[in-house]
Amino acid sequence: MIDEEKILFQFEDGADVIRARGYLLSQPEVDYIEYDSQKHYPPGREEPKDEENDSEEKANKLKDLIQDEEALKNLLNNKDEL
């Protein structure tokens, strides 16, 4: 975790980035992900949400997402199921 609103993931396999991106962008608490110096948004959006109104709520949800990190690990370990 970088700060209350950012998480840093590091991948050795580029294919894992694609799988993680799909998973993370499907989570309602994720505003966007940044990969290769580009921001990627959930389907239907092309810009960040209004951060002033929901930054505390988003920070709390990101903390929950970190705790659910096991789901991401399982997703990446079960590559054949995707």
N, C-alpha and C positions, 0 to 999 in steps of 0.2 A: 504494500500500500504506500503510495507516494504522499497523499494527504487524504482528508476526509471525503474528497470527491473524485479521486483518481486511483486506479489500480494499474500496476505495471506487470505485464506478463512477458515472459521470455520463452521463445520456442526454438528448438533446434531444427525441426522439420517444418518447412514452409506449408505443407499440406495441413498441419495442425493449426496454423494460423487461419486458414479458410474455415475449418470446422469450428474453431473457437469463435470466429467472427459471427458465423451464423447463430451459434448458441447465444452469445452475448447480446447480439442485436435483437434477439427474440425476448429478452428479459425486459419487463416494463420499467425497471429502475435504471436502465442504461440509456443515456441520452445519445451517445455516439461512441465509436471507438476510433482511435487514430492508429493507422498502420502505414508505414512507408511515407510518412509526412503528409498523409491525406486523411481527412475525416470521413468516416463511413457512418451513415445514419440508418435507423430502422426503416423498413419499407414504408413509403408514403411521406417521408420527410426529407428535406434537403438542407435543413439548418438546425442548430441547437434549439432546445426549448427555452422558454423565458426563465433564465436561471435565478432572477431576483425572487420570484414567487415560490420556488420550490427547492432551493438549494439545501436547506436543512433536512427536508423530507428525503431528498435524493441521497444525501450523505448517510442517513439512517438506513436506507434501502441498500446502498452499496455495502455497508457493514454486514447486512444480512447476506448479500451476494457472496462476500468473502467467506462467510461461514458455510455457504453452500458450494464452496470451491470443490468439494468432493464430487459434485455432479459434473463439473467440467472435466475433472480428472477421469471420471468414468467414461465420459463421452469420448475423450481422446484415446483412452485405452481400448475402446470397443470400435475401432475404425471400420471393421467389416459390417457393422450394423447400419452405417450411414449410407 
